[in-house]
């Protein structure tokens, strides 16, 4: 990396950092530029899931695995309708797809979705720099003719304020309330429709039917006496930037799911008569999102509603009980992060994607750490001792273990009462 304003011959893309460092390469995907935080992800698979995960809003992702894009792209491996990561940086050029599930080239998918790629980069050197110096602000740019105004891009990178203090949840959240009934994906069948979604998970992980999903007709308020619906616990999921597979796992665990916007008030949540409330993942600074989210969570806890949070939801629960959050030096992003459970010492292989964390030293007396990262000892899970609320910093729905952490969905849904 060097500070220069001259574009070398053959360069059609670049990454420009706020420090003035410039990395040239071969651009692909959309012809454009975008400014954000530069991070790295160590996963070997799941690049479409990463690019469409709303938690990556405002970020440019460096993939440490050299071969990204060679299994193509399809309409199933996405976590939101549109991509949220701004762009990606890879070592090798995207090759022709080599997967029976591919429906097209990954670079074409990026171009069609307005996202920028940069290939030919020494991603090991860039990752090392991020580990040493922290996640920098930067601009990724692509122009097929190599017309890159480096000086202007450096100024753009330096002018961007960074993720700290930035509330992005409102930008990626749903604007409307909706119901979700799609279950987990199965080879040859796709995603489970509602009829069989609630039997996709088991309580013991060995294929036994989940007793919590037994269908029992119940009268429904506002319907004729002979109209009934399955007796499923009702989970209201607050969308701070949630991933679709989280909703599928809630359904598979036996829940009836309703999704509400990030800015939903306590009354708007309670209007749906939830048996439990789920706090989703999402992007940005939890302290900024907490300005409107924390009071709602505190009211939900005050009336005794069971709560389960993931990632940003975990951080917001931490803030709601009086703990502090902080910006991490480099963050945790990958599908290979070991986490130790405090109760039995068992290690789960988890998927993580976060640049902020809850400070374990600030947990109140009525909260205890349930999971700890074995990479750096940071808090990876908590629960309250006097309220039915718990959360984890990692993503149990992402299946890196592959199912080490699915029990969390069953634990949450299985403990809920049925619809009233």
Secondary structure, 3 states (H helix, E strand, C coil): CECCCCCCCCCCEEEEECCCCEEEEEEEECCCEEEEEEEEECCCCCHHHHHHCHHHCCEEEEECCCCCCCCCECCCCCCCCCCCCCEEECCCCCCCCCCCCCCECHHHHHHHCCCEEEECCCHHHHHHHHHHHCCCEEEEEECCCCCCCHHHHHHHHHHCCCCCCCCCHHHHCCCCCEEECCCCEECCCEECCHHHHCCCCCCCCCCCCCHHHCCCCEECCCCCCCCEECCCEEEEEEECCCCHHHHHHHHHCCEEEEEEECCCCHHHHHCCCCCEEEECCCCCCHHHHHHHHHHHHHHHHHCCCEEEEECHHHHHHHHHCCCCEEEEEEEEEEEEEEEEECCCCCEEEEEEEEEEEECHHHCCCCEEEEEEECCCCCEEEEEECCCCEEEECCCHHHCCCCCCCCHHHHHHHHCCCCCC
